[in-house]
Amino acid sequence: MAASPLPRWAPTPSPTRPLRVSSASQTAISSCSSWTVCSSLSSIFVPLFRRSAPPLPVDAPANGVDDDGDRVGCHPLDCVGARKRGHHPQEASPMVFLTWEDLTVTASSGRGNRAVILDRLSGCARPGEVLALMGPSGCGKTTLLDALAGRLGTDKKRTGDILINGRREKLAFGTSAYVTQETLLMATLTVSEAVHCSAQLQLPDTVPAAEKRARADRAIRQMGLATVAGSRIGGRVCKGISGGQRRRVSICVELLASPALVFLDEPTGGLDSAASLHVMGRIASLAREERMTVVAAVHQPSSEVFGLFHGLCLLAYGKMVYFGPAADAIEFFDANGYPCPLRRNPSDHFLTMINKDFEELEEGTTFTLPRAAEVIQTLVDSLISQRGSGMKNEAFTIKGAPLAKKRQATFLTKCAVLTRRSCTNMHRDAGYYWLRFGIYIGICLSIGTIFFNVDNSFASIQARASMLMFTSTLLTMMSIGGFPSFVEDMKIFRKEQLNGHYDATAFVISNTLSSTPYLGIISIIPGAIAYYLTGLQRGFDHFVYFAAVLWACTMLVEGLMMIVAAIVPDFLLGIITGSGMQGLLMLNAGFFRLPSDLPKPIWKYPTYYMSYHKYATQGLYKNEFLGLAFEDLGGRGLTLNGEYILKTYLQVEMGYSKWVDLAILLAMVLIYRVLFLVTIKVGEALKPMINCISVKV
């Protein structure tokens, strides 16, 4: 067989950058050093801020129009309908040059010690290019991504400089996007609905609705999701689309606002090689055309995907073993005595050489490698020597244009879109309300048959009181059944809030508005079954009050469980916590122990007055007993009126009417929702402590 004329590793020609050809006089060390310290930034970075048009791809038509009839040179998503409208799309975002130097991240490891996650990393990411963060599992890729994006948790401490266009500033909405490793999408929505809702949240109201829809549809087609646009995303509720397709939906949603800086955490996770190449090729193309700065944490790309990367940051257990052009990494390893075997994927070779998790090989194996610790130390020393001890990254001396926050939808628009999306989710998720609705009907039928048509005898007093107490406590307590759905909603909210799509206030308002009609349905219909089968006091106004109290109680319990979901993200621990809290409140409602018999410290003051069951049961007692008369147990023809029974037997506070009890319940509904909002806002500060407790448990 004739020897192949191809080199040891010949990457597939990339549409985003030509193959890098090194002359005989150009060594790997010089090329890596020049890229790392950005020695030519004056000739590269400054022209970028003049917003000159990016060069056309090699295969672009000469007239500046692509195959779809859209203009070439603008963001593909911004060009939707531009040719037909006869005007140019709005100016794109300012470009972002991201630099970091001596970046160190530590985390608490217990007993006052701190573990080093990232150790003095330096580097930069350029507009129009894709920087890949690679390394073995646990090397710190996601932590570096979080640090650069300003998303480090409060349990981690960062030192070093991170500059955006030479300035220390926070990333505003529209300037950056972050695609998390975990795919968090509303499972009941279709792909088209999810992207369209996101477009309505992110794009300003000045953009016509038709253009928003067209832009969302274009994004769906570009990510290869047109065939599943009408399919539900799926997850806990239903099967839905595949995991790789969900991954592409997440990327599609975050790129709608045309951000200047994009962070991708495992964008190829769950994708096959063909889909990975398509997605990364699309991202690299957008980076080139829109001059976006893309930083992607990639676990182990194929050789074709690796050929799309412009820069490579290779990490090993918190240390940086290589930073420079991705095409020169193989020469860097070769120059340090670790050449890549013939026709092996370079990324496979890099990760194999620096991974020390599997160094204990079985006896008799023929697979031998140098010790990873030695390889890592050799590469780190070589990288440091190339940079020079006193060499300062020139990127830190360049000042670019400051970033401005992009316009987005107004607060009222966000509330309307979120309310509509939440209503759709609640309607399609059987476990949210419909399963509870069916169980409520079954329980209320049981209540109605057990307490069927009670009379006005003395024994009916206890029956009426027991029925009202059971209905107002157990039925409302069953709101715990929706807790898993609450947890999913909170996860989606956390992700979208961090990405700047909307704030906590809009989320709380929309959640309250969307849940109100569903809770009204499951309060009125099952409540009517129990009320009229039992034969409680006739009169439509009495039933309206009965249903209103049930609705207020369910709203209260749902608000309480949302607070628990915001603090305890684990649904099992959350259900236990919520059940315990409601059990304590129920115990002090004045039914199991009369108010005068409750111990004064704690249980009477203040728990008795904090329990919403107190106001619910006393309001229902007044609604039922006032106006009724009951026969005396002795059979002497004497009767007891309802007011006497309320004061003597049930110890109800008669200083105010039943409407005051209902007003207090409605006020508590509002208070619980406000507490939910406050809990969300302070939840990030408590999250590390909660996580620590969960780990210890």
Stockholm file with secondary structure:
# STOCKHOLM 1.0

chainA/1-697         MAASPLPRWAPTPSPTRPLRVSSASQTAISSCSSWTVCSSLSSIFVPLFRRSAPPLPVDAPANGVDDDGDRVGCHPLDCVGARKRGHHPQEASPMVFLTWEDLTVTASSGRGNRAVILDRLSGCARPGEVLALMGPSGCGKTTLLDALAGRLGTDKKRTGDILINGRREKLAFGTSAYVTQETLLMATLTVSEAVHCSAQLQLPDTVPAAEKRARADRAIRQMGLATVAGSRIGGRVCKGISGGQRRRVSICVELLASPALVFLDEPTGGLDSAASLHVMGRIASLAREERMTVVAAVHQPSSEVFGLFHGLCLLAYGKMVYFGPAADAIEFFDANGYPCPLRRNPSDHFLTMINKDFEELEEGTTFTLPRAAEVIQTLVDSLISQRGSGMKNEAFTIKGAPLAKKRQATFLTKCAVLTRRSCTNMHRDAGYYWLRFGIYIGICLSIGTIFFNVDNSFASIQARASMLMFTSTLLTMMSIGGFPSFVEDMKIFRKEQLNGHYDATAFVISNTLSSTPYLGIISIIPGAIAYYLTGLQRGFDHFVYFAAVLWACTMLVEGLMMIVAAIVPDFLLGIITGSGMQGLLMLNAGFFRLPSDLPKPIWKYPTYYMSYHKYATQGLYKNEFLGLAFEDLGGRGLTLNGEYILKTYLQVEMGYSKWVDLAILLAMVLIYRVLFLVTIKVGEALKPMINCISVKV
#=GR chainA/1-697 SS CCCCSSCSCCCCCCSSSCCCCCCTTCCHHHHHHHHHTTTTHHHHHHHHTTTCCCCCCTTCCTTSBCTTSCBSSSCTTTTTTHHHHTSCCCCCCCCCCEEEEEEEEEEEEETTEEEEEEEEEEEEECTTCEEEEECSTTSSHHHHHHHHHTCCCTTEEEEEEEEETTBCCCCCBTTEEEECSSCCCCTTSBHHHHHHHHHHHHSCTTSCHHHHHHHHHHHHHHTTCGGGTTSBCCSSSCCCSCHHHHHHHHHHHHTTTCCSEEEEESTTTTCCHHHHHHHHHHHHHHHHHHTCEEEEECSSCCHHHHTTCSEEEEEETTEEEEEEEGGGHHHHHHHTTCCCCTTCCHHHHHHHHHCCTTCCCCTTCSCCCCCHHHHHHHHHHHHHHHHCTTCCCGGGGCCCCCCCCCCCCCHHHHHHHHHHHHHHHHHHCIIIIIHHHHHHHHHHHHHHHHTTTCCSSTHHHHHHHHHHHHHHHHHHHGGGGGHHHHHHHHHHHHHHHHTTSCCHHHHHHHHHHHHHHHHHHHHHHHHHHHHHHHTCCCCHHHHHHHHHHHHHHHHHHHHHHHHHHHHCCCHHHHHHHHHHHHHHHHHTSSSSSCGGGSCTEETTEEHHHHCHHHHHHHHHHHHHHTTCEEECTTCSSCEEEHHHHHHHTSCCCCSSCHHHHHHHHHHHHHHHHHHHHHHHHHHHHHHHHHHHHHHHC
#=GC SS_cons         CCCCSSCSCCCCCCSSSCCCCCCTTCCHHHHHHHHHTTTTHHHHHHHHTTTCCCCCCTTCCTTSBCTTSCBSSSCTTTTTTHHHHTSCCCCCCCCCCEEEEEEEEEEEEETTEEEEEEEEEEEEECTTCEEEEECSTTSSHHHHHHHHHTCCCTTEEEEEEEEETTBCCCCCBTTEEEECSSCCCCTTSBHHHHHHHHHHHHSCTTSCHHHHHHHHHHHHHHTTCGGGTTSBCCSSSCCCSCHHHHHHHHHHHHTTTCCSEEEEESTTTTCCHHHHHHHHHHHHHHHHHHTCEEEEECSSCCHHHHTTCSEEEEEETTEEEEEEEGGGHHHHHHHTTCCCCTTCCHHHHHHHHHCCTTCCCCTTCSCCCCCHHHHHHHHHHHHHHHHCTTCCCGGGGCCCCCCCCCCCCCHHHHHHHHHHHHHHHHHHCIIIIIHHHHHHHHHHHHHHHHTTTCCSSTHHHHHHHHHHHHHHHHHHHGGGGGHHHHHHHHHHHHHHHHTTSCCHHHHHHHHHHHHHHHHHHHHHHHHHHHHHHHTCCCCHHHHHHHHHHHHHHHHHHHHHHHHHHHHCCCHHHHHHHHHHHHHHHHHTSSSSSCGGGSCTEETTEEHHHHCHHHHHHHHHHHHHHTTCEEECTTCSSCEEEHHHHHHHTSCCCCSSCHHHHHHHHHHHHHHHHHHHHHHHHHHHHHHHHHHHHHHHC
//
